[in-house]
Amino acid sequence: MKRWRKLMTISSLFAASVPLSMQPQEAFKAKELLQKDLQAYAGGELVLSVGEITIAPGASGSRHRHPGPTFVYVLEGAVEIELEGAPAKVYRAGETFYEDPHQLHISTKNGSKAEPARILVYHLSHKGEPLTLAER
């Protein structure tokens, strides 16, 4: 249940940067799909969390970091991602990207004004660690 609240925090962080005209329709809607303790395999307190995030048409997210490695697969639509050390890039359905631990995630945008985008996010973290940290 704690992980679910953390995923909802992700949604809230992104929603805070969305124009008020878009607020009635959730800008970023997170759904936890899996949380698995990897201690038996990894020998530490590692946790794999998998979530699906739906990004409303025209929505953009705020700056943040993830403490652990993050792997993303675009299920539907297209998202523009800007990460520290790289120019912004558009990822379309079927494409993937990776974020290093603590790498600044500068922006996330759904450039479509009509269609939502959906991404599948895999986070590796330590037990009890937040999945996302807001960056000011």
VENCOR-V106859 format. One record per helix or strand. SS is the DSSP state (H for helix, E for strand). FROM is the first residue (numbers start at 1). TO is the last residue. Records with the same first field share a line. If there is no record, write none. Layout:
SS->FROM-TO  FROM-TO
This chain:
H->2-15  20-22  39-42
E->28-37  46-55  60-60  64-65  70-76  78-83  89-92  96-99  105-109  117-126  133-134
